[in-house]
Amino acid sequence: MIIARSAQELEDALKTRPGSRGFVPTMGALHIGHRTLIDAARRENECVVVSIFVNPTQFLPGEDLSKYPRREEADFKICELSGVDILFYPDVSAMYTADEIRITAPDVRGFILEGASRPGHFDGVLTVVMKLLNLVHPTRAYFGKKDAQQLALITQMVHNFFMDVEIVPMDTVRENDGLALSSRNVYLSSEERQEALKLSAALKHATKMVMQGNVKSFTIQSAMEEILAPLDVEYVAIVNRAFQSLNEVVIGDTIVLVAARVGTTRLIDNVWM
Ligand code: PAF
């Protein structure tokens, strides 16, 4: 595995690996969810590139960037054992200069739900993903459906800017008890981890209601809120794939999303119907 720490080192490394290229952008603290993305990239491409970069521009003032889990040694091992060809591991100065042009998330889709609680977050995500896609030139780039709004906005950016890359959405990976894998799960105490199961339980209940023919968003949301209590719920939302609010679930075009704080840890989860 080649480790590239700058744009130049990455360009040199890419020259040694011709053929189709699968790309998995990450912020490190890799878990089985990332491994699933890397495995898909491995199966579907001749060369696999992973980036590990804790992107400062997607953290808001007050969100503690320095506390984001960093596990360099373990992450390098996971990449090596997963058959990654090139690991891009830049520092901030390799990615940003002062006073740059930024990509801005669209008004509506960028500033509801995750964008409402974290205004400006998606500007940072889109800016860094644009940079990474331009540096790596992948054939396919893999993103998890757990970050559904991020996935929708990246897909839109690629479309709006006529970028030549296929965005591949990948299903959320869960623990046996239903907890969606997230780098933030490490912050949960064992009691909080139990409480966190309320997110997946609420989504499971929503799926059950829809299967029984209860498709009214209001009824589903109320039932989910009962299951989630007494967590500090930020939102329970039922939207279509374009992130427009739905009064009723439309099978094949619905995402049910939840964001809640468990202790001080903010968790998100969703189910695609
Ligand atoms: O989902 C993430 O880990 C990040 O938002 C991403 C896409 C790597 C951009 O920093």
py3Dmol code that shows the C-alpha trace and the ligand (Angstrom):
import py3Dmol

protein = """\
ATOM      1  CA  MET A   1       0.000   0.000   0.000  1.00  0.00           C
ATOM      2  CA  ILE A   2       1.339   3.417  -0.964  1.00  0.00           C
ATOM      3  CA  ILE A   3       0.768   6.216   1.566  1.00  0.00           C
ATOM      4  CA  ALA A   4       0.524   9.622  -0.135  1.00  0.00           C
ATOM      5  CA  ARG A   5       0.573  12.731   2.055  1.00  0.00           C
ATOM      6  CA  SER A   6       0.350  15.471  -0.573  1.00  0.00           C
ATOM      7  CA  ALA A   7      -1.364  16.104  -3.906  1.00  0.00           C
ATOM      8  CA  GLN A   8       1.940  15.479  -5.700  1.00  0.00           C
ATOM      9  CA  GLU A   9       2.599  12.183  -3.892  1.00  0.00           C
ATOM     10  CA  LEU A  10      -0.960  11.108  -4.706  1.00  0.00           C
ATOM     11  CA  GLU A  11      -0.556  11.985  -8.376  1.00  0.00           C
ATOM     12  CA  ASP A  12       2.712   9.993  -8.525  1.00  0.00           C
ATOM     13  CA  ALA A  13       1.082   7.006  -6.800  1.00  0.00           C
ATOM     14  CA  LEU A  14      -1.953   7.059  -9.122  1.00  0.00           C
ATOM     15  CA  LYS A  15       0.361   6.862 -12.158  1.00  0.00           C
ATOM     16  CA  THR A  16       1.579   3.459 -10.927  1.00  0.00           C
ATOM     17  CA  ARG A  17      -1.990   2.059 -10.800  1.00  0.00           C
ATOM     18  CA  PRO A  18      -3.774   2.299 -14.158  1.00  0.00           C
ATOM     19  CA  GLY A  19      -7.324   1.051 -14.716  1.00  0.00           C
ATOM     20  CA  SER A  20     -10.669   1.663 -13.028  1.00  0.00           C
ATOM     21  CA  ARG A  21     -10.436   3.360  -9.645  1.00  0.00           C
ATOM     22  CA  GLY A  22     -12.708   3.004  -6.616  1.00  0.00           C
ATOM     23  CA  PHE A  23     -12.525   5.714  -3.961  1.00  0.00           C
ATOM     24  CA  VAL A  24     -13.641   5.692  -0.328  1.00  0.00           C
ATOM     25  CA  PRO A  25     -13.306   9.105   1.376  1.00  0.00           C
ATOM     26  CA  THR A  26     -13.238   8.901   5.192  1.00  0.00           C
ATOM     27  CA  MET A  27     -12.340  10.879   8.285  1.00  0.00           C
ATOM     28  CA  GLY A  28     -10.611   7.839   9.804  1.00  0.00           C
ATOM     29  CA  ALA A  29     -11.545   5.914  12.978  1.00  0.00           C
ATOM     30  CA  LEU A  30     -12.396   3.164  10.507  1.00  0.00           C
ATOM     31  CA  HIS A  31     -14.977   0.526  11.423  1.00  0.00           C
ATOM     32  CA  ILE A  32     -16.785  -2.352   9.704  1.00  0.00           C
ATOM     33  CA  GLY A  33     -19.016   0.167   7.893  1.00  0.00           C
ATOM     34  CA  HIS A  34     -15.968   1.643   6.154  1.00  0.00           C
ATOM     35  CA  ARG A  35     -14.647  -1.870   5.541  1.00  0.00           C
ATOM     36  CA  THR A  36     -17.875  -2.657   3.638  1.00  0.00           C
ATOM     37  CA  LEU A  37     -17.309   0.383   1.394  1.00  0.00           C
ATOM     38  CA  ILE A  38     -13.666  -0.597   0.811  1.00  0.00           C
ATOM     39  CA  ASP A  39     -14.662  -4.209   0.023  1.00  0.00           C
ATOM     40  CA  ALA A  40     -17.194  -3.003  -2.576  1.00  0.00           C
ATOM     41  CA  ALA A  41     -14.556  -0.710  -4.106  1.00  0.00           C
ATOM     42  CA  ARG A  42     -12.145  -3.675  -4.167  1.00  0.00           C
ATOM     43  CA  ARG A  43     -14.664  -5.930  -5.928  1.00  0.00           C
ATOM     44  CA  GLU A  44     -15.687  -3.373  -8.541  1.00  0.00           C
ATOM     45  CA  ASN A  45     -12.407  -1.638  -9.467  1.00  0.00           C
ATOM     46  CA  GLU A  46      -8.825  -2.401 -10.371  1.00  0.00           C
ATOM     47  CA  CYS A  47      -7.384   0.141  -7.958  1.00  0.00           C
ATOM     48  CA  VAL A  48      -8.714   1.210  -4.547  1.00  0.00           C
ATOM     49  CA  VAL A  49      -7.939   4.595  -3.004  1.00  0.00           C
ATOM     50  CA  VAL A  50      -8.967   5.524   0.543  1.00  0.00           C
ATOM     51  CA  SER A  51      -8.543   9.000   2.001  1.00  0.00           C
ATOM     52  CA  ILE A  52      -8.307   9.750   5.707  1.00  0.00           C
ATOM     53  CA  PHE A  53      -8.724  13.444   6.408  1.00  0.00           C
ATOM     54  CA  VAL A  54     -10.509  15.019   9.357  1.00  0.00           C
ATOM     55  CA  ASN A  55     -11.851  17.951   7.408  1.00  0.00           C
ATOM     56  CA  PRO A  56     -11.891  21.130   9.547  1.00  0.00           C
ATOM     57  CA  THR A  57     -14.304  23.049   7.310  1.00  0.00           C
ATOM     58  CA  GLN A  58     -17.221  20.712   8.061  1.00  0.00           C
ATOM     59  CA  PHE A  59     -16.958  21.311  11.822  1.00  0.00           C
ATOM     60  CA  LEU A  60     -18.764  24.372  13.141  1.00  0.00           C
ATOM     61  CA  PRO A  61     -17.328  26.756  15.713  1.00  0.00           C
ATOM     62  CA  GLY A  62     -17.994  25.092  19.057  1.00  0.00           C
ATOM     63  CA  GLU A  63     -17.929  21.546  17.635  1.00  0.00           C
ATOM     64  CA  ASP A  64     -14.774  20.039  19.017  1.00  0.00           C
ATOM     65  CA  LEU A  65     -12.672  19.085  16.001  1.00  0.00           C
ATOM     66  CA  SER A  66      -9.727  18.178  18.245  1.00  0.00           C
ATOM     67  CA  LYS A  67     -11.864  15.541  20.012  1.00  0.00           C
ATOM     68  CA  TYR A  68     -12.743  13.699  16.778  1.00  0.00           C
ATOM     69  CA  PRO A  69     -11.360  10.145  17.227  1.00  0.00           C
ATOM     70  CA  ARG A  70      -7.973   9.678  15.528  1.00  0.00           C
ATOM     71  CA  ARG A  71      -6.527   6.170  15.177  1.00  0.00           C
ATOM     72  CA  GLU A  72      -3.702   6.450  12.657  1.00  0.00           C
ATOM     73  CA  GLU A  73      -1.983   3.136  13.354  1.00  0.00           C
ATOM     74  CA  ALA A  74      -5.150   1.000  13.464  1.00  0.00           C
ATOM     75  CA  ASP A  75      -6.561   2.778  10.380  1.00  0.00           C
ATOM     76  CA  PHE A  76      -3.393   2.123   8.342  1.00  0.00           C
ATOM     77  CA  LYS A  77      -3.529  -1.575   9.324  1.00  0.00           C
ATOM     78  CA  ILE A  78      -7.227  -1.862   8.384  1.00  0.00           C
ATOM     79  CA  CYS A  79      -6.512  -0.289   4.971  1.00  0.00           C
ATOM     80  CA  GLU A  80      -3.543  -2.557   4.379  1.00  0.00           C
ATOM     81  CA  LEU A  81      -5.460  -5.705   5.365  1.00  0.00           C
ATOM     82  CA  SER A  82      -8.431  -4.625   3.216  1.00  0.00           C
ATOM     83  CA  GLY A  83      -6.279  -4.514   0.087  1.00  0.00           C
ATOM     84  CA  VAL A  84      -6.210  -0.726  -0.340  1.00  0.00           C
ATOM     85  CA  ASP A  85      -3.701   0.260  -3.040  1.00  0.00           C
ATOM     86  CA  ILE A  86      -3.269   3.921  -2.145  1.00  0.00           C
ATOM     87  CA  LEU A  87      -3.993   5.663   1.147  1.00  0.00           C
ATOM     88  CA  PHE A  88      -4.247   9.441   0.826  1.00  0.00           C
ATOM     89  CA  TYR A  89      -3.418  10.932   4.233  1.00  0.00           C
ATOM     90  CA  PRO A  90      -2.938  14.676   3.823  1.00  0.00           C
ATOM     91  CA  ASP A  91      -2.645  17.279   6.561  1.00  0.00           C
ATOM     92  CA  VAL A  92      -4.689  20.490   6.487  1.00  0.00           C
ATOM     93  CA  SER A  93      -1.993  22.494   4.675  1.00  0.00           C
ATOM     94  CA  ALA A  94      -1.980  19.936   1.838  1.00  0.00           C
ATOM     95  CA  MET A  95      -5.720  20.491   1.323  1.00  0.00           C
ATOM     96  CA  TYR A  96      -6.416  24.159   2.068  1.00  0.00           C
ATOM     97  CA  THR A  97      -4.848  27.581   1.611  1.00  0.00           C
ATOM     98  CA  ALA A  98      -6.131  30.862   3.063  1.00  0.00           C
ATOM     99  CA  ASP A  99      -9.211  32.624   1.650  1.00  0.00           C
ATOM    100  CA  GLU A 100     -10.414  29.974  -0.773  1.00  0.00           C
ATOM    101  CA  ILE A 101     -13.401  29.603  -3.060  1.00  0.00           C
ATOM    102  CA  ARG A 102     -15.959  27.334  -1.361  1.00  0.00           C
ATOM    103  CA  ILE A 103     -18.770  25.175  -2.632  1.00  0.00           C
ATOM    104  CA  THR A 104     -22.058  26.199  -1.020  1.00  0.00           C
ATOM    105  CA  ALA A 105     -24.838  23.732  -0.273  1.00  0.00           C
ATOM    106  CA  PRO A 106     -28.185  24.533  -1.935  1.00  0.00           C
ATOM    107  CA  ASP A 107     -30.571  26.754   0.062  1.00  0.00           C
ATOM    108  CA  VAL A 108     -33.286  24.253   0.908  1.00  0.00           C
ATOM    109  CA  ARG A 109     -31.651  20.849   0.913  1.00  0.00           C
ATOM    110  CA  GLY A 110     -28.471  22.161   2.520  1.00  0.00           C
ATOM    111  CA  PHE A 111     -30.142  23.885   5.455  1.00  0.00           C
ATOM    112  CA  ILE A 112     -32.845  21.483   6.674  1.00  0.00           C
ATOM    113  CA  LEU A 113     -32.400  18.576   9.111  1.00  0.00           C
ATOM    114  CA  GLU A 114     -28.613  18.084   9.474  1.00  0.00           C
ATOM    115  CA  GLY A 115     -28.036  21.446   7.808  1.00  0.00           C
ATOM    116  CA  ALA A 116     -30.421  23.174  10.234  1.00  0.00           C
ATOM    117  CA  SER A 117     -28.640  21.824  13.317  1.00  0.00           C
ATOM    118  CA  ARG A 118     -25.219  22.303  11.736  1.00  0.00           C
ATOM    119  CA  PRO A 119     -25.488  25.350   9.414  1.00  0.00           C
ATOM    120  CA  GLY A 120     -22.489  25.474   7.082  1.00  0.00           C
ATOM    121  CA  HIS A 121     -21.566  21.829   7.713  1.00  0.00           C
ATOM    122  CA  PHE A 122     -22.522  20.737   4.197  1.00  0.00           C
ATOM    123  CA  ASP A 123     -20.572  23.606   2.600  1.00  0.00           C
ATOM    124  CA  GLY A 124     -17.477  22.106   4.210  1.00  0.00           C
ATOM    125  CA  VAL A 125     -18.408  18.551   3.205  1.00  0.00           C
ATOM    126  CA  LEU A 126     -19.070  19.497  -0.427  1.00  0.00           C
ATOM    127  CA  THR A 127     -15.906  21.589  -0.655  1.00  0.00           C
ATOM    128  CA  VAL A 128     -13.652  18.810   0.586  1.00  0.00           C
ATOM    129  CA  VAL A 129     -15.408  16.105  -1.452  1.00  0.00           C
ATOM    130  CA  MET A 130     -15.011  18.254  -4.592  1.00  0.00           C
ATOM    131  CA  LYS A 131     -11.282  18.603  -3.825  1.00  0.00           C
ATOM    132  CA  LEU A 132     -10.875  14.889  -3.115  1.00  0.00           C
ATOM    133  CA  LEU A 133     -12.740  13.801  -6.262  1.00  0.00           C
ATOM    134  CA  ASN A 134     -10.622  16.191  -8.332  1.00  0.00           C
ATOM    135  CA  LEU A 135      -7.431  14.810  -6.805  1.00  0.00           C
ATOM    136  CA  VAL A 136      -8.300  11.112  -7.023  1.00  0.00           C
ATOM    137  CA  HIS A 137     -10.268  11.089 -10.324  1.00  0.00           C
ATOM    138  CA  PRO A 138     -12.172   7.951  -9.330  1.00  0.00           C
ATOM    139  CA  THR A 139     -14.343   5.867 -11.624  1.00  0.00           C
ATOM    140  CA  ARG A 140     -16.642   5.214  -8.654  1.00  0.00           C
ATOM    141  CA  ALA A 141     -16.863   6.815  -5.201  1.00  0.00           C
ATOM    142  CA  TYR A 142     -18.567   5.002  -2.303  1.00  0.00           C
ATOM    143  CA  PHE A 143     -20.695   6.695   0.372  1.00  0.00           C
ATOM    144  CA  GLY A 144     -22.854   5.239   3.153  1.00  0.00           C
ATOM    145  CA  LYS A 145     -26.627   5.702   3.175  1.00  0.00           C
ATOM    146  CA  LYS A 146     -26.428   6.449   6.911  1.00  0.00           C
ATOM    147  CA  ASP A 147     -25.348   9.989   5.997  1.00  0.00           C
ATOM    148  CA  ALA A 148     -28.330  10.210   3.672  1.00  0.00           C
ATOM    149  CA  GLN A 149     -28.414  13.993   3.290  1.00  0.00           C
ATOM    150  CA  GLN A 150     -24.668  14.125   2.631  1.00  0.00           C
ATOM    151  CA  LEU A 151     -25.101  11.412  -0.003  1.00  0.00           C
ATOM    152  CA  ALA A 152     -27.992  13.310  -1.675  1.00  0.00           C
ATOM    153  CA  LEU A 153     -26.008  16.568  -1.767  1.00  0.00           C
ATOM    154  CA  ILE A 154     -22.842  14.943  -3.116  1.00  0.00           C
ATOM    155  CA  THR A 155     -24.902  13.207  -5.813  1.00  0.00           C
ATOM    156  CA  GLN A 156     -26.446  16.592  -6.684  1.00  0.00           C
ATOM    157  CA  MET A 157     -23.028  18.308  -6.766  1.00  0.00           C
ATOM    158  CA  VAL A 158     -21.641  15.685  -9.138  1.00  0.00           C
ATOM    159  CA  HIS A 159     -24.681  16.200 -11.368  1.00  0.00           C
ATOM    160  CA  ASN A 160     -24.643  20.040 -11.176  1.00  0.00           C
ATOM    161  CA  PHE A 161     -20.912  20.279 -11.932  1.00  0.00           C
ATOM    162  CA  PHE A 162     -20.953  17.597 -14.683  1.00  0.00           C
ATOM    163  CA  MET A 163     -18.372  15.557 -12.790  1.00  0.00           C
ATOM    164  CA  ASP A 164     -17.386  12.263 -14.361  1.00  0.00           C
ATOM    165  CA  VAL A 165     -17.740   9.893 -11.414  1.00  0.00           C
ATOM    166  CA  GLU A 166     -20.335   7.332 -10.368  1.00  0.00           C
ATOM    167  CA  ILE A 167     -21.558   7.854  -6.791  1.00  0.00           C
ATOM    168  CA  VAL A 168     -22.292   4.440  -5.266  1.00  0.00           C
ATOM    169  CA  PRO A 169     -24.666   4.440  -2.243  1.00  0.00           C
ATOM    170  CA  MET A 170     -23.992   1.658   0.267  1.00  0.00           C
ATOM    171  CA  ASP A 171     -26.364   0.230   2.904  1.00  0.00           C
ATOM    172  CA  THR A 172     -25.854   1.072   6.578  1.00  0.00           C
ATOM    173  CA  VAL A 173     -23.974  -1.570   8.531  1.00  0.00           C
ATOM    174  CA  ARG A 174     -25.407  -2.395  11.982  1.00  0.00           C
ATOM    175  CA  GLU A 175     -24.332  -4.220  15.126  1.00  0.00           C
ATOM    176  CA  ASN A 176     -26.329  -7.407  15.846  1.00  0.00           C
ATOM    177  CA  ASP A 177     -28.615  -5.441  18.173  1.00  0.00           C
ATOM    178  CA  GLY A 178     -29.406  -2.849  15.478  1.00  0.00           C
ATOM    179  CA  LEU A 179     -27.075   0.034  16.417  1.00  0.00           C
ATOM    180  CA  ALA A 180     -25.853   1.708  13.227  1.00  0.00           C
ATOM    181  CA  LEU A 181     -22.044   1.737  13.070  1.00  0.00           C
ATOM    182  CA  SER A 182     -20.551   5.192  13.529  1.00  0.00           C
ATOM    183  CA  SER A 183     -17.147   6.538  14.503  1.00  0.00           C
ATOM    184  CA  ARG A 184     -19.015   8.473  17.223  1.00  0.00           C
ATOM    185  CA  ASN A 185     -20.224   5.266  18.977  1.00  0.00           C
ATOM    186  CA  VAL A 186     -16.893   5.171  20.858  1.00  0.00           C
ATOM    187  CA  TYR A 187     -18.112   8.139  22.922  1.00  0.00           C
ATOM    188  CA  LEU A 188     -21.061   6.132  24.349  1.00  0.00           C
ATOM    189  CA  SER A 189     -20.878   4.655  27.861  1.00  0.00           C
ATOM    190  CA  SER A 190     -22.420   1.172  28.194  1.00  0.00           C
ATOM    191  CA  GLU A 191     -25.691   2.672  29.557  1.00  0.00           C
ATOM    192  CA  GLU A 192     -25.765   5.234  26.742  1.00  0.00           C
ATOM    193  CA  ARG A 193     -25.164   2.486  24.205  1.00  0.00           C
ATOM    194  CA  GLN A 194     -28.355   0.786  25.459  1.00  0.00           C
ATOM    195  CA  GLU A 195     -30.243   4.086  25.159  1.00  0.00           C
ATOM    196  CA  ALA A 196     -28.858   4.576  21.640  1.00  0.00           C
ATOM    197  CA  LEU A 197     -30.704   1.428  20.526  1.00  0.00           C
ATOM    198  CA  LYS A 198     -33.891   3.524  20.661  1.00  0.00           C
ATOM    199  CA  LEU A 199     -32.939   5.086  17.306  1.00  0.00           C
ATOM    200  CA  SER A 200     -32.877   1.806  15.388  1.00  0.00           C
ATOM    201  CA  ALA A 201     -35.870   0.508  17.379  1.00  0.00           C
ATOM    202  CA  ALA A 202     -37.913   3.562  16.325  1.00  0.00           C
ATOM    203  CA  LEU A 203     -36.933   3.061  12.679  1.00  0.00           C
ATOM    204  CA  LYS A 204     -37.766  -0.646  12.875  1.00  0.00           C
ATOM    205  CA  HIS A 205     -41.172   0.268  14.265  1.00  0.00           C
ATOM    206  CA  ALA A 206     -41.702   2.755  11.417  1.00  0.00           C
ATOM    207  CA  THR A 207     -40.944  -0.009   8.899  1.00  0.00           C
ATOM    208  CA  LYS A 208     -43.404  -2.330  10.656  1.00  0.00           C
ATOM    209  CA  MET A 209     -46.126   0.336  10.583  1.00  0.00           C
ATOM    210  CA  VAL A 210     -45.625   0.895   6.858  1.00  0.00           C
ATOM    211  CA  MET A 211     -45.739  -2.858   6.213  1.00  0.00           C
ATOM    212  CA  GLN A 212     -49.071  -2.919   8.067  1.00  0.00           C
ATOM    213  CA  GLY A 213     -50.406  -0.156   5.843  1.00  0.00           C
ATOM    214  CA  ASN A 214     -49.963   2.806   8.235  1.00  0.00           C
ATOM    215  CA  VAL A 215     -48.321   5.224   5.829  1.00  0.00           C
ATOM    216  CA  LYS A 216     -49.328   8.614   7.345  1.00  0.00           C
ATOM    217  CA  SER A 217     -46.140  10.482   8.255  1.00  0.00           C
ATOM    218  CA  PHE A 218     -47.674  12.186  11.291  1.00  0.00           C
ATOM    219  CA  THR A 219     -48.775   8.875  12.848  1.00  0.00           C
ATOM    220  CA  ILE A 220     -45.402   7.243  12.181  1.00  0.00           C
ATOM    221  CA  GLN A 221     -43.501  10.234  13.583  1.00  0.00           C
ATOM    222  CA  SER A 222     -45.612  10.269  16.783  1.00  0.00           C
ATOM    223  CA  ALA A 223     -45.070   6.543  17.326  1.00  0.00           C
ATOM    224  CA  MET A 224     -41.327   6.970  16.778  1.00  0.00           C
ATOM    225  CA  GLU A 225     -41.149   9.891  19.217  1.00  0.00           C
ATOM    226  CA  GLU A 226     -42.789   7.717  21.901  1.00  0.00           C
ATOM    227  CA  ILE A 227     -40.126   5.055  21.418  1.00  0.00           C
ATOM    228  CA  LEU A 228     -37.326   7.635  21.425  1.00  0.00           C
ATOM    229  CA  ALA A 229     -38.443   9.314  24.698  1.00  0.00           C
ATOM    230  CA  PRO A 230     -36.762  10.491  26.893  1.00  0.00           C
ATOM    231  CA  LEU A 231     -33.849  11.068  24.485  1.00  0.00           C
ATOM    232  CA  ASP A 232     -33.142  14.625  23.369  1.00  0.00           C
ATOM    233  CA  VAL A 233     -34.580  14.227  19.841  1.00  0.00           C
ATOM    234  CA  GLU A 234     -33.458  16.799  17.263  1.00  0.00           C
ATOM    235  CA  TYR A 235     -35.684  15.596  14.464  1.00  0.00           C
ATOM    236  CA  VAL A 236     -37.770  12.729  13.172  1.00  0.00           C
ATOM    237  CA  ALA A 237     -38.418  13.322   9.476  1.00  0.00           C
ATOM    238  CA  ILE A 238     -40.050  11.547   6.579  1.00  0.00           C
ATOM    239  CA  VAL A 239     -38.809  12.777   3.203  1.00  0.00           C
ATOM    240  CA  ASN A 240     -38.475  11.605  -0.360  1.00  0.00           C
ATOM    241  CA  ARG A 241     -35.108  10.920  -2.025  1.00  0.00           C
ATOM    242  CA  ALA A 242     -34.941  14.625  -2.948  1.00  0.00           C
ATOM    243  CA  PHE A 243     -35.370  15.482   0.743  1.00  0.00           C
ATOM    244  CA  GLN A 244     -38.834  16.992   0.318  1.00  0.00           C
ATOM    245  CA  SER A 245     -41.142  16.423   3.259  1.00  0.00           C
ATOM    246  CA  LEU A 246     -43.819  13.745   2.687  1.00  0.00           C
ATOM    247  CA  ASN A 247     -47.293  13.521   4.245  1.00  0.00           C
ATOM    248  CA  GLU A 248     -47.372   9.823   3.427  1.00  0.00           C
ATOM    249  CA  VAL A 249     -44.683   7.207   2.881  1.00  0.00           C
ATOM    250  CA  VAL A 250     -44.240   6.381  -0.806  1.00  0.00           C
ATOM    251  CA  ILE A 251     -42.633   2.961  -1.118  1.00  0.00           C
ATOM    252  CA  GLY A 252     -39.500   3.208  -3.274  1.00  0.00           C
ATOM    253  CA  ASP A 253     -39.074   6.944  -2.642  1.00  0.00           C
ATOM    254  CA  THR A 254     -38.941   7.513   1.115  1.00  0.00           C
ATOM    255  CA  ILE A 255     -36.281   7.978   3.762  1.00  0.00           C
ATOM    256  CA  VAL A 256     -37.254   8.053   7.440  1.00  0.00           C
ATOM    257  CA  LEU A 257     -34.591   9.879   9.442  1.00  0.00           C
ATOM    258  CA  VAL A 258     -33.836  10.499  13.074  1.00  0.00           C
ATOM    259  CA  ALA A 259     -31.238  12.559  14.932  1.00  0.00           C
ATOM    260  CA  ALA A 260     -30.949  12.490  18.720  1.00  0.00           C
ATOM    261  CA  ARG A 261     -28.487  13.170  21.474  1.00  0.00           C
ATOM    262  CA  VAL A 262     -27.570  10.305  23.752  1.00  0.00           C
ATOM    263  CA  GLY A 263     -25.747  11.965  26.635  1.00  0.00           C
ATOM    264  CA  THR A 264     -23.511  14.424  24.828  1.00  0.00           C
ATOM    265  CA  THR A 265     -23.187  12.289  21.686  1.00  0.00           C
ATOM    266  CA  ARG A 266     -25.264  13.257  18.680  1.00  0.00           C
ATOM    267  CA  LEU A 267     -26.353  10.219  16.649  1.00  0.00           C
ATOM    268  CA  ILE A 268     -28.212   9.929  13.348  1.00  0.00           C
ATOM    269  CA  ASP A 269     -29.847   6.958  11.675  1.00  0.00           C
ATOM    270  CA  ASN A 270     -32.354   6.318   8.900  1.00  0.00           C
ATOM    271  CA  VAL A 271     -34.176   3.717   6.901  1.00  0.00           C
ATOM    272  CA  TRP A 272     -34.796   3.799   3.143  1.00  0.00           C
ATOM    273  CA  MET A 273     -38.191   2.503   2.021  1.00  0.00           C
TER     274      MET A 273
END
"""
ligand_1 = """\
10
PAF
O -18.718 11.065 5.764
C -17.572 11.447 6.043
O -16.778 10.740 6.679
C -17.136 12.839 5.618
O -18.191 13.747 5.664
C -16.447 12.867 4.242
C -17.396 12.451 3.149
C -15.236 11.956 4.258
C -15.974 14.295 3.926
O -15.083 14.753 4.897
"""
view = py3Dmol.view(width=600, height=400)
view.addModel(protein, "pdb")
view.setStyle({"model": 0}, {"cartoon": {"style": "trace"}})
view.addModel(ligand_1, "xyz")
view.setStyle({"model": 1}, {"stick": {}})
view.zoomTo()
view.show()
